[in-house]
Amino acid sequence: MTPEQFLERARAEISDDPKTRLTLLAKTMMEQPDCLIDIHTHIFDKKCLSVGYILLRMAKALGLKALGIEAVETEVDRMELLSKDEPEIYDDIAAKEEDTDEDWALLEKELEKTIDIHETYELFGFNVKDGYKVLRKKNMMEILDFYHEEFSITKLPAFTNHKMVLGILQMDLETGWDFKPKRGFRQQVREIKEISKTRAILPYFAVDPRRAEKNGPDENLYELFLEAFTDKDNPFFGVKCYPALGYLPSDVRLDPIFQICAEKNIPVLTHCGGEAVSTFEKKIMVKNETGYVQFEIPGDTRDLRARYLNEPHNWEPVLKKYNNLKLNLGHFGGGSTWKEYVKDGSSARLDKIFELMRNPNYRVWGDFSYSIIEDDLFDLFKQVLDVNDDILKQSLYGTDFWVVLPAGDLLKKQEIFLDKLKDYHDPLLRSNVLDYLLK
């Protein structure tokens, strides 16, 4: 499908009223004054992922050798997967097209052993067990229900009688890592639409410019987008970007997507922080107005290159071109950015985020997801909101479930966060989010 064909169909078949992209269930719940919204969550299961993804997401929690306990180090040395460091994991990702059942069985076996080690040596601070429980879930619906059963703030006394709606973000490793998951991307789209029939969710469609070069309804970016957003009963609601997987948002293959998002009031969420999972390439192909160019990603290490791809300044060309685009900078720069701010009194990345949020010509928000687990940052976040009404109005609540689970006790951390930010419950959990989603 050509960009011109896509634009013609999208303009004809997609409403510019975002309320028409709410399922009846989500719409009914969001109309209730006690409805709260977690704008940044994930329910993808292992059929959407790779063993390497799980290892990277749990790397910090599984870094047992760094604790310096000889018995623990010996146990980890005996493991085949969990003894690998990040460069080795990325080498494996680059070399493999798909994982076997044996690969998954070995990972689960080693994770079980890791849980035993944590409990035996009382190594608190991480929550490997809950991350492992996600891995054992049969499908995405079970993972979503796991959120509501164990981690929703409606489990806290202050919010017991509230409704909860979730923004659900896709992952496209199929394109980013040229990887073959057990559940293809189109299957993932269809399963999420099925889930939306019985659960109040706002599905976000994952885009990657490289999909524009693929052919057919199972692969092509534009055809998949139309399938997701033109469903009359269970449409997708927003668009999710993950530039660190190897692209720039200014790639012109994404222009038709962003043009429709701006015209049809479709919110976009991009990762801006959290660089554990990224491309392993040092150079990427980017398409501009004159053709394809090879772009060498700045940075001497993988994490620096990933950080560059996630930088908020990369969105300025897009925002200037489509200044009606609604953009949420997911993770609000990331925990390391806020720690820079604590240490140095400023951060170039955070300063750029604030600049974009304050620009009257743009519509830019930020959500505090994943950092919701890092309670040493809560005071600073509150201080920023206390003295910056303009930033407060553009700030959103998100958890990054389930990705955040291995990092600690998510429900407890949310309780601490919400107690610290008790004066801002309505804007963070409801009114700001509704502005981003529906206005």
DAUR-V320107 format. One record per residue. N is the residue number from 1. SS is DSSP state (h for helix, s for strand, l for the rest). PHI is phi as a letter, one per 40 degrees, with the letter a starting at -180 (none if undefined). Layout:
BEGIN
n=N ss=SS phi=PHI
n=N ss=SS phi=PHI
END
This chain:
BEGIN
n=1 ss=l phi=none
n=2 ss=l phi=c
n=3 ss=h phi=d
n=4 ss=h phi=c
n=5 ss=h phi=c
n=6 ss=h phi=c
n=7 ss=h phi=c
n=8 ss=h phi=c
n=9 ss=h phi=c
n=10 ss=h phi=c
n=11 ss=h phi=c
n=12 ss=h phi=c
n=13 ss=h phi=b
n=14 ss=l phi=b
n=15 ss=l phi=c
n=16 ss=l phi=c
n=17 ss=l phi=c
n=18 ss=h phi=c
n=19 ss=h phi=c
n=20 ss=h phi=c
n=21 ss=h phi=c
n=22 ss=l phi=c
n=23 ss=l phi=c
n=24 ss=h phi=d
n=25 ss=h phi=c
n=26 ss=h phi=c
n=27 ss=h phi=c
n=28 ss=h phi=c
n=29 ss=h phi=c
n=30 ss=h phi=c
n=31 ss=l phi=c
n=32 ss=l phi=c
n=33 ss=l phi=c
n=34 ss=l phi=c
n=35 ss=s phi=c
n=36 ss=s phi=b
n=37 ss=s phi=b
n=38 ss=s phi=c
n=39 ss=s phi=c
n=40 ss=s phi=b
n=41 ss=s phi=b
n=42 ss=l phi=b
n=43 ss=l phi=b
n=44 ss=l phi=c
n=45 ss=l phi=b
n=46 ss=h phi=c
n=47 ss=h phi=c
n=48 ss=h phi=c
n=49 ss=l phi=b
n=50 ss=l phi=b
n=51 ss=h phi=d
n=52 ss=h phi=c
n=53 ss=h phi=c
n=54 ss=h phi=c
n=55 ss=h phi=c
n=56 ss=h phi=c
n=57 ss=h phi=c
n=58 ss=l phi=b
n=59 ss=l phi=d
n=60 ss=l phi=c
n=61 ss=l phi=c
n=62 ss=l phi=c
n=63 ss=l phi=c
n=64 ss=h phi=c
n=65 ss=h phi=c
n=66 ss=h phi=c
n=67 ss=h phi=c
n=68 ss=l phi=g
n=69 ss=l phi=c
n=70 ss=h phi=d
n=71 ss=h phi=c
n=72 ss=h phi=c
n=73 ss=h phi=d
n=74 ss=h phi=c
n=75 ss=h phi=c
n=76 ss=h phi=c
n=77 ss=h phi=d
n=78 ss=l phi=c
n=79 ss=l phi=c
n=80 ss=l phi=c
n=81 ss=l phi=c
n=82 ss=l phi=c
n=83 ss=l phi=c
n=84 ss=l phi=c
n=85 ss=l phi=c
n=86 ss=h phi=d
n=87 ss=h phi=d
n=88 ss=h phi=c
n=89 ss=h phi=c
n=90 ss=h phi=c
n=91 ss=h phi=c
n=92 ss=h phi=c
n=93 ss=h phi=c
n=94 ss=h phi=c
n=95 ss=h phi=c
n=96 ss=l phi=b
n=97 ss=l phi=c
n=98 ss=l phi=a
n=99 ss=l phi=b
n=100 ss=l phi=c
n=101 ss=h phi=c
n=102 ss=h phi=c
n=103 ss=h phi=c
n=104 ss=h phi=c
n=105 ss=h phi=c
n=106 ss=h phi=c
n=107 ss=h phi=c
n=108 ss=h phi=c
n=109 ss=h phi=c
n=110 ss=h phi=c
n=111 ss=h phi=c
n=112 ss=h phi=d
n=113 ss=h phi=c
n=114 ss=h phi=c
n=115 ss=h phi=c
n=116 ss=h phi=d
n=117 ss=h phi=c
n=118 ss=h phi=d
n=119 ss=h phi=c
n=120 ss=h phi=c
n=121 ss=l phi=c
n=122 ss=l phi=f
n=123 ss=l phi=c
n=124 ss=l phi=c
n=125 ss=l phi=h
n=126 ss=l phi=b
n=127 ss=l phi=b
n=128 ss=h phi=c
n=129 ss=h phi=c
n=130 ss=h phi=c
n=131 ss=h phi=c
n=132 ss=h phi=c
n=133 ss=h phi=c
n=134 ss=h phi=c
n=135 ss=h phi=c
n=136 ss=h phi=c
n=137 ss=l phi=c
n=138 ss=l phi=c
n=139 ss=l phi=a
n=140 ss=h phi=c
n=141 ss=h phi=c
n=142 ss=h phi=c
n=143 ss=h phi=c
n=144 ss=h phi=c
n=145 ss=h phi=c
n=146 ss=h phi=c
n=147 ss=h phi=d
n=148 ss=h phi=c
n=149 ss=h phi=c
n=150 ss=h phi=b
n=151 ss=l phi=b
n=152 ss=l phi=c
n=153 ss=h phi=c
n=154 ss=h phi=c
n=155 ss=h phi=c
n=156 ss=l phi=c
n=157 ss=h phi=d
n=158 ss=h phi=c
n=159 ss=h phi=b
n=160 ss=l phi=d
n=161 ss=l phi=c
n=162 ss=l phi=c
n=163 ss=s phi=c
n=164 ss=s phi=b
n=165 ss=s phi=b
n=166 ss=s phi=b
n=167 ss=s phi=c
n=168 ss=s phi=b
n=169 ss=s phi=b
n=170 ss=l phi=c
n=171 ss=l phi=b
n=172 ss=l phi=b
n=173 ss=h phi=c
n=174 ss=h phi=d
n=175 ss=h phi=c
n=176 ss=h phi=c
n=177 ss=l phi=b
n=178 ss=l phi=f
n=179 ss=l phi=b
n=180 ss=l phi=b
n=181 ss=l phi=c
n=182 ss=l phi=c
n=183 ss=l phi=b
n=184 ss=l phi=c
n=185 ss=h phi=c
n=186 ss=h phi=c
n=187 ss=h phi=c
n=188 ss=h phi=c
n=189 ss=h phi=d
n=190 ss=h phi=c
n=191 ss=h phi=c
n=192 ss=h phi=c
n=193 ss=h phi=c
n=194 ss=h phi=c
n=195 ss=h phi=c
n=196 ss=l phi=c
n=197 ss=l phi=c
n=198 ss=l phi=b
n=199 ss=l phi=b
n=200 ss=l phi=c
n=201 ss=s phi=b
n=202 ss=s phi=b
n=203 ss=s phi=c
n=204 ss=s phi=b
n=205 ss=s phi=c
n=206 ss=s phi=c
n=207 ss=s phi=b
n=208 ss=l phi=a
n=209 ss=h phi=d
n=210 ss=h phi=c
n=211 ss=h phi=c
n=212 ss=h phi=c
n=213 ss=h phi=c
n=214 ss=l phi=c
n=215 ss=l phi=b
n=216 ss=l phi=g
n=217 ss=l phi=c
n=218 ss=l phi=c
n=219 ss=l phi=b
n=220 ss=l phi=c
n=221 ss=h phi=d
n=222 ss=h phi=c
n=223 ss=h phi=c
n=224 ss=h phi=c
n=225 ss=h phi=d
n=226 ss=h phi=c
n=227 ss=h phi=c
n=228 ss=h phi=c
n=229 ss=h phi=b
n=230 ss=l phi=b
n=231 ss=l phi=c
n=232 ss=l phi=c
n=233 ss=l phi=b
n=234 ss=l phi=b
n=235 ss=l phi=c
n=236 ss=l phi=c
n=237 ss=l phi=b
n=238 ss=s phi=b
n=239 ss=s phi=b
n=240 ss=s phi=b
n=241 ss=s phi=b
n=242 ss=l phi=b
n=243 ss=h phi=d
n=244 ss=h phi=c
n=245 ss=h phi=c
n=246 ss=l phi=h
n=247 ss=l phi=a
n=248 ss=l phi=b
n=249 ss=l phi=c
n=250 ss=l phi=c
n=251 ss=l phi=d
n=252 ss=h phi=c
n=253 ss=h phi=c
n=254 ss=h phi=c
n=255 ss=h phi=d
n=256 ss=h phi=c
n=257 ss=h phi=c
n=258 ss=h phi=c
n=259 ss=h phi=c
n=260 ss=h phi=c
n=261 ss=h phi=d
n=262 ss=h phi=c
n=263 ss=h phi=c
n=264 ss=h phi=b
n=265 ss=l phi=g
n=266 ss=l phi=c
n=267 ss=l phi=c
n=268 ss=s phi=b
n=269 ss=s phi=b
n=270 ss=s phi=b
n=271 ss=s phi=c
n=272 ss=l phi=b
n=273 ss=l phi=h
n=274 ss=l phi=g
n=275 ss=l phi=b
n=276 ss=l phi=c
n=277 ss=l phi=b
n=278 ss=l phi=a
n=279 ss=l phi=c
n=280 ss=l phi=b
n=281 ss=l phi=c
n=282 ss=l phi=c
n=283 ss=s phi=b
n=284 ss=s phi=b
n=285 ss=s phi=c
n=286 ss=s phi=b
n=287 ss=s phi=b
n=288 ss=s phi=b
n=289 ss=l phi=c
n=290 ss=l phi=b
n=291 ss=s phi=i
n=292 ss=s phi=c
n=293 ss=s phi=b
n=294 ss=s phi=c
n=295 ss=s phi=b
n=296 ss=s phi=c
n=297 ss=l phi=c
n=298 ss=l phi=c
n=299 ss=l phi=h
n=300 ss=l phi=c
n=301 ss=l phi=b
n=302 ss=h phi=d
n=303 ss=h phi=c
n=304 ss=h phi=c
n=305 ss=h phi=c
n=306 ss=h phi=c
n=307 ss=h phi=c
n=308 ss=h phi=c
n=309 ss=h phi=c
n=310 ss=l phi=c
n=311 ss=l phi=c
n=312 ss=h phi=c
n=313 ss=h phi=c
n=314 ss=h phi=c
n=315 ss=h phi=c
n=316 ss=h phi=d
n=317 ss=h phi=c
n=318 ss=h phi=c
n=319 ss=h phi=c
n=320 ss=h phi=c
n=321 ss=h phi=c
n=322 ss=l phi=b
n=323 ss=l phi=c
n=324 ss=l phi=c
n=325 ss=l phi=c
n=326 ss=s phi=c
n=327 ss=s phi=b
n=328 ss=s phi=b
n=329 ss=s phi=c
n=330 ss=s phi=c
n=331 ss=h phi=g
n=332 ss=h phi=f
n=333 ss=h phi=g
n=334 ss=l phi=g
n=335 ss=h phi=d
n=336 ss=h phi=c
n=337 ss=h phi=c
n=338 ss=h phi=c
n=339 ss=h phi=c
n=340 ss=h phi=d
n=341 ss=h phi=c
n=342 ss=h phi=c
n=343 ss=h phi=c
n=344 ss=h phi=b
n=345 ss=l phi=g
n=346 ss=l phi=a
n=347 ss=l phi=a
n=348 ss=h phi=d
n=349 ss=h phi=c
n=350 ss=h phi=c
n=351 ss=h phi=c
n=352 ss=h phi=c
n=353 ss=h phi=c
n=354 ss=h phi=d
n=355 ss=h phi=c
n=356 ss=h phi=c
n=357 ss=h phi=c
n=358 ss=h phi=c
n=359 ss=l phi=c
n=360 ss=l phi=c
n=361 ss=l phi=c
n=362 ss=l phi=b
n=363 ss=s phi=b
n=364 ss=s phi=b
n=365 ss=s phi=b
n=366 ss=s phi=a
n=367 ss=s phi=b
n=368 ss=l phi=c
n=369 ss=l phi=c
n=370 ss=l phi=g
n=371 ss=h phi=c
n=372 ss=h phi=c
n=373 ss=h phi=c
n=374 ss=l phi=b
n=375 ss=h phi=c
n=376 ss=h phi=c
n=377 ss=h phi=b
n=378 ss=h phi=c
n=379 ss=h phi=c
n=380 ss=h phi=c
n=381 ss=h phi=d
n=382 ss=h phi=c
n=383 ss=h phi=d
n=384 ss=h phi=c
n=385 ss=h phi=c
n=386 ss=h phi=c
n=387 ss=h phi=b
n=388 ss=l phi=b
n=389 ss=h phi=d
n=390 ss=h phi=c
n=391 ss=h phi=c
n=392 ss=h phi=d
n=393 ss=l phi=c
n=394 ss=l phi=b
n=395 ss=s phi=b
n=396 ss=s phi=b
n=397 ss=l phi=c
n=398 ss=l phi=a
n=399 ss=l phi=b
n=400 ss=l phi=g
n=401 ss=s phi=d
n=402 ss=l phi=c
n=403 ss=l phi=d
n=404 ss=l phi=c
n=405 ss=h phi=d
n=406 ss=h phi=c
n=407 ss=h phi=c
n=408 ss=l phi=i
n=409 ss=l phi=c
n=410 ss=h phi=c
n=411 ss=h phi=c
n=412 ss=h phi=c
n=413 ss=h phi=c
n=414 ss=h phi=c
n=415 ss=h phi=c
n=416 ss=h phi=c
n=417 ss=h phi=d
n=418 ss=h phi=c
n=419 ss=h phi=c
n=420 ss=h phi=c
n=421 ss=l phi=b
n=422 ss=h phi=c
n=423 ss=h phi=c
n=424 ss=h phi=b
n=425 ss=h phi=d
n=426 ss=h phi=c
n=427 ss=h phi=c
n=428 ss=h phi=c
n=429 ss=h phi=c
n=430 ss=h phi=a
n=431 ss=h phi=c
n=432 ss=h phi=c
n=433 ss=h phi=c
n=434 ss=h phi=c
n=435 ss=h phi=c
n=436 ss=h phi=c
n=437 ss=h phi=c
n=438 ss=h phi=b
n=439 ss=l phi=c
END
